[in-house]
Amino acid sequence: MLILTVKLLNIRMTKDTLKQLSKDALEELGRTKGIELDKRYSKSKLVKEIAAVFAAEEAEVVYNEADTNKDGVVDAQEAAAAAERRRRRNLGYC
């Protein structure tokens, strides 16, 4: 199961992708991200929790990527350019 999870870390995790995983796989994936999921909850609640972690990570990556001059401040132009780069990368252009 660990091998499956490691392979999944390279895939962009959306809620639809997460819904295809079992509760055990979700729990293991959560552990790789530093959170402990309780399998007693419904699968939809587990998916919601882990999806929030992935969304937060993605937002953090965009912020760091957007700060092109590394001054700690991201203006609107830098943020828009970073969002466009991420969109093109997700579509496979880069």
PDB file of N, CA, C and O in Angstrom:
ATOM      1  N   MET A   1       0.820  -1.190   0.000  1.00  0.00           N
ATOM      2  CA  MET A   1       0.000   0.000   0.000  1.00  0.00           C
ATOM      3  C   MET A   1       0.863   1.252   0.000  1.00  0.00           C
ATOM      4  O   MET A   1       0.493   2.256  -0.609  1.00  0.00           O
ATOM      5  N   LEU A   2       1.999   1.210   0.668  1.00  0.00           N
ATOM      6  CA  LEU A   2       2.871   2.382   0.713  1.00  0.00           C
ATOM      7  C   LEU A   2       3.362   2.751  -0.675  1.00  0.00           C
ATOM      8  O   LEU A   2       3.472   3.934  -0.998  1.00  0.00           O
ATOM      9  N   ILE A   3       3.656   1.763  -1.495  1.00  0.00           N
ATOM     10  CA  ILE A   3       4.119   2.032  -2.854  1.00  0.00           C
ATOM     11  C   ILE A   3       3.039   2.772  -3.632  1.00  0.00           C
ATOM     12  O   ILE A   3       3.342   3.707  -4.375  1.00  0.00           O
ATOM     13  N   LEU A   4       1.798   2.369  -3.471  1.00  0.00           N
ATOM     14  CA  LEU A   4       0.681   3.031  -4.137  1.00  0.00           C
ATOM     15  C   LEU A   4       0.596   4.494  -3.717  1.00  0.00           C
ATOM     16  O   LEU A   4       0.391   5.373  -4.554  1.00  0.00           O
ATOM     17  N   THR A   5       0.750   4.750  -2.439  1.00  0.00           N
ATOM     18  CA  THR A   5       0.662   6.114  -1.927  1.00  0.00           C
ATOM     19  C   THR A   5       1.796   6.973  -2.459  1.00  0.00           C
ATOM     20  O   THR A   5       1.573   8.124  -2.834  1.00  0.00           O
ATOM     21  N   VAL A   6       2.990   6.441  -2.498  1.00  0.00           N
ATOM     22  CA  VAL A   6       4.125   7.215  -2.986  1.00  0.00           C
ATOM     23  C   VAL A   6       3.901   7.594  -4.439  1.00  0.00           C
ATOM     24  O   VAL A   6       4.224   8.713  -4.839  1.00  0.00           O
ATOM     25  N   LYS A   7       3.361   6.697  -5.227  1.00  0.00           N
ATOM     26  CA  LYS A   7       3.062   7.008  -6.619  1.00  0.00           C
ATOM     27  C   LYS A   7       1.983   8.082  -6.708  1.00  0.00           C
ATOM     28  O   LYS A   7       2.026   8.920  -7.608  1.00  0.00           O
ATOM     29  N   LEU A   8       1.024   8.071  -5.799  1.00  0.00           N
ATOM     30  CA  LEU A   8      -0.060   9.037  -5.826  1.00  0.00           C
ATOM     31  C   LEU A   8       0.398  10.439  -5.450  1.00  0.00           C
ATOM     32  O   LEU A   8      -0.265  11.415  -5.801  1.00  0.00           O
ATOM     33  N   LEU A   9       1.498  10.557  -4.755  1.00  0.00           N
ATOM     34  CA  LEU A   9       1.967  11.878  -4.351  1.00  0.00           C
ATOM     35  C   LEU A   9       2.393  12.718  -5.544  1.00  0.00           C
ATOM     36  O   LEU A   9       2.427  13.945  -5.452  1.00  0.00           O
ATOM     37  N   ASN A  10       2.719  12.076  -6.663  1.00  0.00           N
ATOM     38  CA  ASN A  10       3.133  12.808  -7.853  1.00  0.00           C
ATOM     39  C   ASN A  10       1.942  13.265  -8.683  1.00  0.00           C
ATOM     40  O   ASN A  10       2.120  14.002  -9.652  1.00  0.00           O
ATOM     41  N   ILE A  11       0.737  12.848  -8.329  1.00  0.00           N
ATOM     42  CA  ILE A  11      -0.470  13.201  -9.061  1.00  0.00           C
ATOM     43  C   ILE A  11      -1.120  14.388  -8.371  1.00  0.00           C
ATOM     44  O   ILE A  11      -1.088  14.493  -7.145  1.00  0.00           O
ATOM     45  N   ARG A  12      -1.709  15.281  -9.156  1.00  0.00           N
ATOM     46  CA  ARG A  12      -2.446  16.397  -8.563  1.00  0.00           C
ATOM     47  C   ARG A  12      -3.710  15.828  -7.927  1.00  0.00           C
ATOM     48  O   ARG A  12      -4.557  15.268  -8.623  1.00  0.00           O
ATOM     49  N   MET A  13      -3.841  15.965  -6.629  1.00  0.00           N
ATOM     50  CA  MET A  13      -4.939  15.350  -5.895  1.00  0.00           C
ATOM     51  C   MET A  13      -6.144  16.283  -5.854  1.00  0.00           C
ATOM     52  O   MET A  13      -6.108  17.341  -5.226  1.00  0.00           O
ATOM     53  N   THR A  14      -7.203  15.874  -6.532  1.00  0.00           N
ATOM     54  CA  THR A  14      -8.465  16.592  -6.478  1.00  0.00           C
ATOM     55  C   THR A  14      -9.424  15.762  -5.641  1.00  0.00           C
ATOM     56  O   THR A  14      -9.117  14.624  -5.285  1.00  0.00           O
ATOM     57  N   LYS A  15     -10.575  16.321  -5.329  1.00  0.00           N
ATOM     58  CA  LYS A  15     -11.553  15.560  -4.553  1.00  0.00           C
ATOM     59  C   LYS A  15     -11.992  14.311  -5.302  1.00  0.00           C
ATOM     60  O   LYS A  15     -12.224  13.269  -4.689  1.00  0.00           O
ATOM     61  N   ASP A  16     -12.110  14.407  -6.626  1.00  0.00           N
ATOM     62  CA  ASP A  16     -12.513  13.239  -7.409  1.00  0.00           C
ATOM     63  C   ASP A  16     -11.460  12.138  -7.332  1.00  0.00           C
ATOM     64  O   ASP A  16     -11.799  10.959  -7.232  1.00  0.00           O
ATOM     65  N   THR A  17     -10.196  12.514  -7.377  1.00  0.00           N
ATOM     66  CA  THR A  17      -9.115  11.543  -7.262  1.00  0.00           C
ATOM     67  C   THR A  17      -9.123  10.909  -5.877  1.00  0.00           C
ATOM     68  O   THR A  17      -8.946   9.698  -5.741  1.00  0.00           O
ATOM     69  N   LEU A  18      -9.328  11.720  -4.862  1.00  0.00           N
ATOM     70  CA  LEU A  18      -9.325  11.210  -3.490  1.00  0.00           C
ATOM     71  C   LEU A  18     -10.510  10.284  -3.224  1.00  0.00           C
ATOM     72  O   LEU A  18     -10.389   9.327  -2.460  1.00  0.00           O
ATOM     73  N   LYS A  19     -11.649  10.563  -3.847  1.00  0.00           N
ATOM     74  CA  LYS A  19     -12.835   9.727  -3.643  1.00  0.00           C
ATOM     75  C   LYS A  19     -12.629   8.309  -4.150  1.00  0.00           C
ATOM     76  O   LYS A  19     -13.316   7.388  -3.708  1.00  0.00           O
ATOM     77  N   GLN A  20     -11.696   8.122  -5.067  1.00  0.00           N
ATOM     78  CA  GLN A  20     -11.438   6.802  -5.621  1.00  0.00           C
ATOM     79  C   GLN A  20     -10.607   5.930  -4.686  1.00  0.00           C
ATOM     80  O   GLN A  20     -10.527   4.717  -4.880  1.00  0.00           O
ATOM     81  N   LEU A  21      -9.986   6.535  -3.673  1.00  0.00           N
ATOM     82  CA  LEU A  21      -9.142   5.804  -2.748  1.00  0.00           C
ATOM     83  C   LEU A  21      -9.971   5.189  -1.629  1.00  0.00           C
ATOM     84  O   LEU A  21     -11.057   5.671  -1.307  1.00  0.00           O
ATOM     85  N   SER A  22      -9.449   4.127  -1.044  1.00  0.00           N
ATOM     86  CA  SER A  22     -10.110   3.507   0.100  1.00  0.00           C
ATOM     87  C   SER A  22      -9.806   4.306   1.365  1.00  0.00           C
ATOM     88  O   SER A  22      -8.950   5.190   1.352  1.00  0.00           O
ATOM     89  N   LYS A  23     -10.500   3.999   2.445  1.00  0.00           N
ATOM     90  CA  LYS A  23     -10.243   4.688   3.714  1.00  0.00           C
ATOM     91  C   LYS A  23      -8.818   4.422   4.188  1.00  0.00           C
ATOM     92  O   LYS A  23      -8.160   5.315   4.722  1.00  0.00           O
ATOM     93  N   ASP A  24      -8.341   3.186   3.991  1.00  0.00           N
ATOM     94  CA  ASP A  24      -6.970   2.853   4.387  1.00  0.00           C
ATOM     95  C   ASP A  24      -5.964   3.691   3.608  1.00  0.00           C
ATOM     96  O   ASP A  24      -5.007   4.209   4.184  1.00  0.00           O
ATOM     97  N   ALA A  25      -6.176   3.826   2.301  1.00  0.00           N
ATOM     98  CA  ALA A  25      -5.267   4.613   1.469  1.00  0.00           C
ATOM     99  C   ALA A  25      -5.320   6.086   1.862  1.00  0.00           C
ATOM    100  O   ALA A  25      -4.289   6.758   1.883  1.00  0.00           O
ATOM    101  N   LEU A  26      -6.503   6.589   2.171  1.00  0.00           N
ATOM    102  CA  LEU A  26      -6.629   7.980   2.612  1.00  0.00           C
ATOM    103  C   LEU A  26      -5.878   8.206   3.920  1.00  0.00           C
ATOM    104  O   LEU A  26      -5.201   9.220   4.091  1.00  0.00           O
ATOM    105  N   GLU A  27      -6.005   7.259   4.832  1.00  0.00           N
ATOM    106  CA  GLU A  27      -5.320   7.371   6.117  1.00  0.00           C
ATOM    107  C   GLU A  27      -3.800   7.381   5.916  1.00  0.00           C
ATOM    108  O   GLU A  27      -3.094   8.174   6.538  1.00  0.00           O
ATOM    109  N   GLU A  28      -3.311   6.512   5.057  1.00  0.00           N
ATOM    110  CA  GLU A  28      -1.882   6.444   4.789  1.00  0.00           C
ATOM    111  C   GLU A  28      -1.391   7.712   4.087  1.00  0.00           C
ATOM    112  O   GLU A  28      -0.311   8.217   4.395  1.00  0.00           O
ATOM    113  N   LEU A  29      -2.168   8.212   3.166  1.00  0.00           N
ATOM    114  CA  LEU A  29      -1.826   9.444   2.476  1.00  0.00           C
ATOM    115  C   LEU A  29      -1.796  10.617   3.457  1.00  0.00           C
ATOM    116  O   LEU A  29      -0.928  11.486   3.370  1.00  0.00           O
ATOM    117  N   GLY A  30      -2.738  10.634   4.376  1.00  0.00           N
ATOM    118  CA  GLY A  30      -2.762  11.674   5.404  1.00  0.00           C
ATOM    119  C   GLY A  30      -1.511  11.634   6.269  1.00  0.00           C
ATOM    120  O   GLY A  30      -0.975  12.677   6.644  1.00  0.00           O
ATOM    121  N   ARG A  31      -1.050  10.435   6.582  1.00  0.00           N
ATOM    122  CA  ARG A  31       0.163  10.311   7.396  1.00  0.00           C
ATOM    123  C   ARG A  31       1.372  10.878   6.666  1.00  0.00           C
ATOM    124  O   ARG A  31       2.250  11.466   7.298  1.00  0.00           O
ATOM    125  N   THR A  32       1.435  10.713   5.349  1.00  0.00           N
ATOM    126  CA  THR A  32       2.563  11.262   4.598  1.00  0.00           C
ATOM    127  C   THR A  32       2.532  12.791   4.612  1.00  0.00           C
ATOM    128  O   THR A  32       3.559  13.441   4.415  1.00  0.00           O
ATOM    129  N   LYS A  33       1.347  13.361   4.848  1.00  0.00           N
ATOM    130  CA  LYS A  33       1.204  14.813   4.914  1.00  0.00           C
ATOM    131  C   LYS A  33       1.232  15.328   6.346  1.00  0.00           C
ATOM    132  O   LYS A  33       1.085  16.528   6.578  1.00  0.00           O
ATOM    133  N   GLY A  34       1.420  14.430   7.305  1.00  0.00           N
ATOM    134  CA  GLY A  34       1.553  14.848   8.697  1.00  0.00           C
ATOM    135  C   GLY A  34       0.250  14.976   9.459  1.00  0.00           C
ATOM    136  O   GLY A  34       0.224  15.585  10.529  1.00  0.00           O
ATOM    137  N   ILE A  35      -0.843  14.414   8.932  1.00  0.00           N
ATOM    138  CA  ILE A  35      -2.106  14.442   9.670  1.00  0.00           C
ATOM    139  C   ILE A  35      -2.578  13.012   9.906  1.00  0.00           C
ATOM    140  O   ILE A  35      -2.297  12.111   9.116  1.00  0.00           O
ATOM    141  N   GLU A  36      -3.284  12.825  10.983  1.00  0.00           N
ATOM    142  CA  GLU A  36      -3.821  11.510  11.323  1.00  0.00           C
ATOM    143  C   GLU A  36      -5.332  11.534  11.104  1.00  0.00           C
ATOM    144  O   GLU A  36      -6.054  12.269  11.777  1.00  0.00           O
ATOM    145  N   LEU A  37      -5.795  10.730  10.166  1.00  0.00           N
ATOM    146  CA  LEU A  37      -7.227  10.644   9.886  1.00  0.00           C
ATOM    147  C   LEU A  37      -7.829   9.491  10.680  1.00  0.00           C
ATOM    148  O   LEU A  37      -7.200   8.447  10.855  1.00  0.00           O
ATOM    149  N   ASP A  38      -9.027   9.687  11.148  1.00  0.00           N
ATOM    150  CA  ASP A  38      -9.742   8.665  11.914  1.00  0.00           C
ATOM    151  C   ASP A  38     -10.687   7.924  10.974  1.00  0.00           C
ATOM    152  O   ASP A  38     -11.653   8.505  10.478  1.00  0.00           O
ATOM    153  N   LYS A  39     -10.413   6.646  10.729  1.00  0.00           N
ATOM    154  CA  LYS A  39     -11.205   5.869   9.775  1.00  0.00           C
ATOM    155  C   LYS A  39     -12.629   5.613  10.255  1.00  0.00           C
ATOM    156  O   LYS A  39     -13.442   5.071   9.505  1.00  0.00           O
ATOM    157  N   ARG A  40     -12.941   5.989  11.479  1.00  0.00           N
ATOM    158  CA  ARG A  40     -14.313   5.814  11.949  1.00  0.00           C
ATOM    159  C   ARG A  40     -15.257   6.824  11.313  1.00  0.00           C
ATOM    160  O   ARG A  40     -16.469   6.612  11.287  1.00  0.00           O
ATOM    161  N   TYR A  41     -14.708   7.920  10.801  1.00  0.00           N
ATOM    162  CA  TYR A  41     -15.531   8.912  10.117  1.00  0.00           C
ATOM    163  C   TYR A  41     -15.894   8.418   8.720  1.00  0.00           C
ATOM    164  O   TYR A  41     -15.298   7.473   8.203  1.00  0.00           O
ATOM    165  N   SER A  42     -16.871   9.070   8.129  1.00  0.00           N
ATOM    166  CA  SER A  42     -17.290   8.685   6.779  1.00  0.00           C
ATOM    167  C   SER A  42     -16.184   9.029   5.777  1.00  0.00           C
ATOM    168  O   SER A  42     -15.337   9.889   6.019  1.00  0.00           O
ATOM    169  N   LYS A  43     -16.226   8.338   4.667  1.00  0.00           N
ATOM    170  CA  LYS A  43     -15.212   8.551   3.634  1.00  0.00           C
ATOM    171  C   LYS A  43     -15.266   9.992   3.112  1.00  0.00           C
ATOM    172  O   LYS A  43     -14.227  10.591   2.834  1.00  0.00           O
ATOM    173  N   SER A  44     -16.466  10.543   2.980  1.00  0.00           N
ATOM    174  CA  SER A  44     -16.587  11.913   2.474  1.00  0.00           C
ATOM    175  C   SER A  44     -15.936  12.918   3.427  1.00  0.00           C
ATOM    176  O   SER A  44     -15.348  13.900   2.974  1.00  0.00           O
ATOM    177  N   LYS A  45     -16.033  12.689   4.728  1.00  0.00           N
ATOM    178  CA  LYS A  45     -15.388  13.576   5.698  1.00  0.00           C
ATOM    179  C   LYS A  45     -13.867  13.439   5.607  1.00  0.00           C
ATOM    180  O   LYS A  45     -13.152  14.437   5.696  1.00  0.00           O
ATOM    181  N   LEU A  46     -13.372  12.224   5.432  1.00  0.00           N
ATOM    182  CA  LEU A  46     -11.935  12.010   5.290  1.00  0.00           C
ATOM    183  C   LEU A  46     -11.410  12.701   4.033  1.00  0.00           C
ATOM    184  O   LEU A  46     -10.351  13.329   4.053  1.00  0.00           O
ATOM    185  N   VAL A  47     -12.168  12.575   2.939  1.00  0.00           N
ATOM    186  CA  VAL A  47     -11.773  13.214   1.682  1.00  0.00           C
ATOM    187  C   VAL A  47     -11.733  14.725   1.862  1.00  0.00           C
ATOM    188  O   VAL A  47     -10.815  15.385   1.376  1.00  0.00           O
ATOM    189  N   LYS A  48     -12.719  15.272   2.554  1.00  0.00           N
ATOM    190  CA  LYS A  48     -12.786  16.717   2.776  1.00  0.00           C
ATOM    191  C   LYS A  48     -11.567  17.196   3.580  1.00  0.00           C
ATOM    192  O   LYS A  48     -10.992  18.241   3.277  1.00  0.00           O
ATOM    193  N   GLU A  49     -11.180  16.426   4.605  1.00  0.00           N
ATOM    194  CA  GLU A  49     -10.044  16.813   5.441  1.00  0.00           C
ATOM    195  C   GLU A  49      -8.735  16.794   4.660  1.00  0.00           C
ATOM    196  O   GLU A  49      -7.949  17.738   4.734  1.00  0.00           O
ATOM    197  N   ILE A  50      -8.502  15.720   3.914  1.00  0.00           N
ATOM    198  CA  ILE A  50      -7.238  15.605   3.188  1.00  0.00           C
ATOM    199  C   ILE A  50      -7.199  16.567   2.004  1.00  0.00           C
ATOM    200  O   ILE A  50      -6.129  17.059   1.647  1.00  0.00           O
ATOM    201  N   ALA A  51      -8.349  16.840   1.391  1.00  0.00           N
ATOM    202  CA  ALA A  51      -8.397  17.797   0.278  1.00  0.00           C
ATOM    203  C   ALA A  51      -8.028  19.189   0.770  1.00  0.00           C
ATOM    204  O   ALA A  51      -7.393  19.951   0.040  1.00  0.00           O
ATOM    205  N   ALA A  52      -8.410  19.529   1.984  1.00  0.00           N
ATOM    206  CA  ALA A  52      -8.061  20.825   2.555  1.00  0.00           C
ATOM    207  C   ALA A  52      -6.548  20.954   2.727  1.00  0.00           C
ATOM    208  O   ALA A  52      -5.988  22.033   2.533  1.00  0.00           O
ATOM    209  N   VAL A  53      -5.898  19.866   3.086  1.00  0.00           N
ATOM    210  CA  VAL A  53      -4.438  19.878   3.244  1.00  0.00           C
ATOM    211  C   VAL A  53      -3.771  20.115   1.892  1.00  0.00           C
ATOM    212  O   VAL A  53      -2.851  20.925   1.782  1.00  0.00           O
ATOM    213  N   PHE A  54      -4.242  19.403   0.860  1.00  0.00           N
ATOM    214  CA  PHE A  54      -3.669  19.578  -0.467  1.00  0.00           C
ATOM    215  C   PHE A  54      -3.920  20.992  -0.997  1.00  0.00           C
ATOM    216  O   PHE A  54      -3.043  21.570  -1.640  1.00  0.00           O
ATOM    217  N   ALA A  55      -5.088  21.548  -0.740  1.00  0.00           N
ATOM    218  CA  ALA A  55      -5.399  22.908  -1.191  1.00  0.00           C
ATOM    219  C   ALA A  55      -4.488  23.919  -0.505  1.00  0.00           C
ATOM    220  O   ALA A  55      -4.014  24.861  -1.140  1.00  0.00           O
ATOM    221  N   ALA A  56      -4.243  23.728   0.785  1.00  0.00           N
ATOM    222  CA  ALA A  56      -3.365  24.634   1.517  1.00  0.00           C
ATOM    223  C   ALA A  56      -1.938  24.552   0.987  1.00  0.00           C
ATOM    224  O   ALA A  56      -1.263  25.573   0.850  1.00  0.00           O
ATOM    225  N   GLU A  57      -1.476  23.329   0.687  1.00  0.00           N
ATOM    226  CA  GLU A  57      -0.134  23.163   0.124  1.00  0.00           C
ATOM    227  C   GLU A  57      -0.024  23.852  -1.227  1.00  0.00           C
ATOM    228  O   GLU A  57       0.970  24.519  -1.514  1.00  0.00           O
ATOM    229  N   GLU A  58      -1.041  23.688  -2.047  1.00  0.00           N
ATOM    230  CA  GLU A  58      -1.025  24.289  -3.379  1.00  0.00           C
ATOM    231  C   GLU A  58      -0.993  25.809  -3.277  1.00  0.00           C
ATOM    232  O   GLU A  58      -0.278  26.463  -4.037  1.00  0.00           O
ATOM    233  N   ALA A  59      -1.751  26.375  -2.354  1.00  0.00           N
ATOM    234  CA  ALA A  59      -1.749  27.824  -2.163  1.00  0.00           C
ATOM    235  C   ALA A  59      -0.382  28.305  -1.693  1.00  0.00           C
ATOM    236  O   ALA A  59       0.078  29.370  -2.107  1.00  0.00           O
ATOM    237  N   GLU A  60       0.265  27.533  -0.838  1.00  0.00           N
ATOM    238  CA  GLU A  60       1.586  27.897  -0.337  1.00  0.00           C
ATOM    239  C   GLU A  60       2.612  27.864  -1.465  1.00  0.00           C
ATOM    240  O   GLU A  60       3.461  28.751  -1.555  1.00  0.00           O
ATOM    241  N   VAL A  61       2.542  26.862  -2.315  1.00  0.00           N
ATOM    242  CA  VAL A  61       3.470  26.760  -3.440  1.00  0.00           C
ATOM    243  C   VAL A  61       3.285  27.940  -4.380  1.00  0.00           C
ATOM    244  O   VAL A  61       4.265  28.505  -4.866  1.00  0.00           O
ATOM    245  N   VAL A  62       2.045  28.315  -4.639  1.00  0.00           N
ATOM    246  CA  VAL A  62       1.787  29.453  -5.512  1.00  0.00           C
ATOM    247  C   VAL A  62       2.348  30.725  -4.894  1.00  0.00           C
ATOM    248  O   VAL A  62       2.920  31.557  -5.599  1.00  0.00           O
ATOM    249  N   TYR A  63       2.193  30.883  -3.600  1.00  0.00           N
ATOM    250  CA  TYR A  63       2.714  32.083  -2.943  1.00  0.00           C
ATOM    251  C   TYR A  63       4.227  32.153  -3.086  1.00  0.00           C
ATOM    252  O   TYR A  63       4.762  33.190  -3.477  1.00  0.00           O
ATOM    253  N   ASN A  64       4.922  31.069  -2.777  1.00  0.00           N
ATOM    254  CA  ASN A  64       6.375  31.065  -2.865  1.00  0.00           C
ATOM    255  C   ASN A  64       6.841  31.249  -4.300  1.00  0.00           C
ATOM    256  O   ASN A  64       7.835  31.930  -4.551  1.00  0.00           O
ATOM    257  N   GLU A  65       6.133  30.649  -5.235  1.00  0.00           N
ATOM    258  CA  GLU A  65       6.472  30.760  -6.644  1.00  0.00           C
ATOM    259  C   GLU A  65       6.203  32.175  -7.153  1.00  0.00           C
ATOM    260  O   GLU A  65       6.914  32.673  -8.025  1.00  0.00           O
ATOM    261  N   ALA A  66       5.181  32.812  -6.607  1.00  0.00           N
ATOM    262  CA  ALA A  66       4.790  34.139  -7.061  1.00  0.00           C
ATOM    263  C   ALA A  66       5.776  35.217  -6.623  1.00  0.00           C
ATOM    264  O   ALA A  66       5.902  36.243  -7.291  1.00  0.00           O
ATOM    265  N   ASP A  67       6.464  35.005  -5.529  1.00  0.00           N
ATOM    266  CA  ASP A  67       7.380  36.010  -5.000  1.00  0.00           C
ATOM    267  C   ASP A  67       8.671  35.989  -5.809  1.00  0.00           C
ATOM    268  O   ASP A  67       9.695  35.493  -5.340  1.00  0.00           O
ATOM    269  N   THR A  68       8.621  36.525  -7.019  1.00  0.00           N
ATOM    270  CA  THR A  68       9.741  36.430  -7.949  1.00  0.00           C
ATOM    271  C   THR A  68      10.963  37.231  -7.519  1.00  0.00           C
ATOM    272  O   THR A  68      12.093  36.836  -7.805  1.00  0.00           O
ATOM    273  N   ASN A  69      10.751  38.335  -6.845  1.00  0.00           N
ATOM    274  CA  ASN A  69      11.907  39.120  -6.404  1.00  0.00           C
ATOM    275  C   ASN A  69      12.313  38.793  -4.971  1.00  0.00           C
ATOM    276  O   ASN A  69      13.201  39.444  -4.420  1.00  0.00           O
ATOM    277  N   LYS A  70      11.677  37.794  -4.360  1.00  0.00           N
ATOM    278  CA  LYS A  70      12.030  37.255  -3.040  1.00  0.00           C
ATOM    279  C   LYS A  70      12.089  38.310  -1.944  1.00  0.00           C
ATOM    280  O   LYS A  70      12.925  38.241  -1.043  1.00  0.00           O
ATOM    281  N   ASP A  71      11.191  39.290  -2.032  1.00  0.00           N
ATOM    282  CA  ASP A  71      11.158  40.331  -1.015  1.00  0.00           C
ATOM    283  C   ASP A  71      10.129  40.048   0.076  1.00  0.00           C
ATOM    284  O   ASP A  71       9.984  40.826   1.019  1.00  0.00           O
ATOM    285  N   GLY A  72       9.419  38.931  -0.060  1.00  0.00           N
ATOM    286  CA  GLY A  72       8.403  38.590   0.923  1.00  0.00           C
ATOM    287  C   GLY A  72       7.060  39.223   0.648  1.00  0.00           C
ATOM    288  O   GLY A  72       6.104  38.989   1.387  1.00  0.00           O
ATOM    289  N   VAL A  73       6.967  40.027  -0.411  1.00  0.00           N
ATOM    290  CA  VAL A  73       5.720  40.694  -0.774  1.00  0.00           C
ATOM    291  C   VAL A  73       5.333  40.274  -2.182  1.00  0.00           C
ATOM    292  O   VAL A  73       6.138  40.355  -3.109  1.00  0.00           O
ATOM    293  N   VAL A  74       4.090  39.823  -2.334  1.00  0.00           N
ATOM    294  CA  VAL A  74       3.595  39.426  -3.644  1.00  0.00           C
ATOM    295  C   VAL A  74       2.563  40.453  -4.083  1.00  0.00           C
ATOM    296  O   VAL A  74       1.517  40.602  -3.453  1.00  0.00           O
ATOM    297  N   ASP A  75       2.864  41.157  -5.163  1.00  0.00           N
ATOM    298  CA  ASP A  75       1.874  42.100  -5.664  1.00  0.00           C
ATOM    299  C   ASP A  75       0.945  41.390  -6.645  1.00  0.00           C
ATOM    300  O   ASP A  75       1.151  40.222  -6.974  1.00  0.00           O
ATOM    301  N   ALA A  76      -0.056  42.089  -7.097  1.00  0.00           N
ATOM    302  CA  ALA A  76      -1.083  41.489  -7.955  1.00  0.00           C
ATOM    303  C   ALA A  76      -0.499  40.978  -9.267  1.00  0.00           C
ATOM    304  O   ALA A  76      -0.923  39.938  -9.771  1.00  0.00           O
ATOM    305  N   GLN A  77       0.457  41.690  -9.815  1.00  0.00           N
ATOM    306  CA  GLN A  77       1.059  41.291 -11.085  1.00  0.00           C
ATOM    307  C   GLN A  77       1.849  39.990 -10.928  1.00  0.00           C
ATOM    308  O   GLN A  77       1.754  39.103 -11.776  1.00  0.00           O
ATOM    309  N   GLU A  78       2.628  39.871  -9.848  1.00  0.00           N
ATOM    310  CA  GLU A  78       3.378  38.638  -9.589  1.00  0.00           C
ATOM    311  C   GLU A  78       2.428  37.465  -9.369  1.00  0.00           C
ATOM    312  O   GLU A  78       2.659  36.372  -9.886  1.00  0.00           O
ATOM    313  N   ALA A  79       1.368  37.689  -8.607  1.00  0.00           N
ATOM    314  CA  ALA A  79       0.408  36.619  -8.331  1.00  0.00           C
ATOM    315  C   ALA A  79      -0.293  36.162  -9.601  1.00  0.00           C
ATOM    316  O   ALA A  79      -0.505  34.964  -9.793  1.00  0.00           O
ATOM    317  N   ALA A  80      -0.655  37.096 -10.468  1.00  0.00           N
ATOM    318  CA  ALA A  80      -1.317  36.742 -11.725  1.00  0.00           C
ATOM    319  C   ALA A  80      -0.380  35.958 -12.634  1.00  0.00           C
ATOM    320  O   ALA A  80      -0.796  34.990 -13.271  1.00  0.00           O
ATOM    321  N   ALA A  81       0.875  36.370 -12.695  1.00  0.00           N
ATOM    322  CA  ALA A  81       1.848  35.660 -13.530  1.00  0.00           C
ATOM    323  C   ALA A  81       2.079  34.245 -13.001  1.00  0.00           C
ATOM    324  O   ALA A  81       2.183  33.303 -13.787  1.00  0.00           O
ATOM    325  N   ALA A  82       2.160  34.087 -11.689  1.00  0.00           N
ATOM    326  CA  ALA A  82       2.358  32.758 -11.103  1.00  0.00           C
ATOM    327  C   ALA A  82       1.144  31.867 -11.345  1.00  0.00           C
ATOM    328  O   ALA A  82       1.293  30.677 -11.626  1.00  0.00           O
ATOM    329  N   ALA A  83      -0.044  32.429 -11.239  1.00  0.00           N
ATOM    330  CA  ALA A  83      -1.257  31.647 -11.491  1.00  0.00           C
ATOM    331  C   ALA A  83      -1.303  31.186 -12.947  1.00  0.00           C
ATOM    332  O   ALA A  83      -1.707  30.059 -13.231  1.00  0.00           O
ATOM    333  N   GLU A  84      -0.894  32.046 -13.857  1.00  0.00           N
ATOM    334  CA  GLU A  84      -0.866  31.669 -15.276  1.00  0.00           C
ATOM    335  C   GLU A  84       0.170  30.587 -15.540  1.00  0.00           C
ATOM    336  O   GLU A  84      -0.086  29.669 -16.320  1.00  0.00           O
ATOM    337  N   ARG A  85       1.344  30.676 -14.900  1.00  0.00           N
ATOM    338  CA  ARG A  85       2.366  29.627 -15.051  1.00  0.00           C
ATOM    339  C   ARG A  85       1.847  28.292 -14.531  1.00  0.00           C
ATOM    340  O   ARG A  85       2.049  27.253 -15.160  1.00  0.00           O
ATOM    341  N   ARG A  86       1.173  28.325 -13.373  1.00  0.00           N
ATOM    342  CA  ARG A  86       0.634  27.087 -12.803  1.00  0.00           C
ATOM    343  C   ARG A  86      -0.456  26.504 -13.695  1.00  0.00           C
ATOM    344  O   ARG A  86      -0.525  25.289 -13.877  1.00  0.00           O
ATOM    345  N   ARG A  87      -1.307  27.364 -14.250  1.00  0.00           N
ATOM    346  CA  ARG A  87      -2.369  26.890 -15.136  1.00  0.00           C
ATOM    347  C   ARG A  87      -1.777  26.225 -16.378  1.00  0.00           C
ATOM    348  O   ARG A  87      -2.235  25.163 -16.800  1.00  0.00           O
ATOM    349  N   ARG A  88      -0.762  26.854 -16.956  1.00  0.00           N
ATOM    350  CA  ARG A  88      -0.132  26.285 -18.157  1.00  0.00           C
ATOM    351  C   ARG A  88       0.574  24.984 -17.836  1.00  0.00           C
ATOM    352  O   ARG A  88       0.556  24.051 -18.640  1.00  0.00           O
ATOM    353  N   ARG A  89       1.207  24.910 -16.649  1.00  0.00           N
ATOM    354  CA  ARG A  89       1.882  23.673 -16.242  1.00  0.00           C
ATOM    355  C   ARG A  89       0.876  22.549 -16.039  1.00  0.00           C
ATOM    356  O   ARG A  89       1.138  21.409 -16.424  1.00  0.00           O
ATOM    357  N   ASN A  90      -0.268  22.854 -15.442  1.00  0.00           N
ATOM    358  CA  ASN A  90      -1.312  21.837 -15.242  1.00  0.00           C
ATOM    359  C   ASN A  90      -1.892  21.339 -16.554  1.00  0.00           C
ATOM    360  O   ASN A  90      -2.304  20.184 -16.660  1.00  0.00           O
ATOM    361  N   LEU A  91      -1.923  22.215 -17.554  1.00  0.00           N
ATOM    362  CA  LEU A  91      -2.425  21.823 -18.870  1.00  0.00           C
ATOM    363  C   LEU A  91      -1.371  21.089 -19.690  1.00  0.00           C
ATOM    364  O   LEU A  91      -1.679  20.533 -20.744  1.00  0.00           O
ATOM    365  N   GLY A  92      -0.126  21.086 -19.209  1.00  0.00           N
ATOM    366  CA  GLY A  92       0.929  20.352 -19.897  1.00  0.00           C
ATOM    367  C   GLY A  92       1.712  21.152 -20.902  1.00  0.00           C
ATOM    368  O   GLY A  92       2.419  20.571 -21.726  1.00  0.00           O
ATOM    369  N   TYR A  93       1.614  22.478 -20.865  1.00  0.00           N
ATOM    370  CA  TYR A  93       2.341  23.313 -21.820  1.00  0.00           C
ATOM    371  C   TYR A  93       3.821  23.443 -21.460  1.00  0.00           C
ATOM    372  O   TYR A  93       4.658  23.652 -22.338  1.00  0.00           O
ATOM    373  N   CYS A  94       4.140  23.321 -20.193  1.00  0.00           N
ATOM    374  CA  CYS A  94       5.532  23.517 -19.763  1.00  0.00           C
ATOM    375  C   CYS A  94       6.168  22.212 -19.377  1.00  0.00           C
ATOM    376  O   CYS A  94       7.336  22.185 -18.990  1.00  0.00           O
TER     377      CYS A  94
END
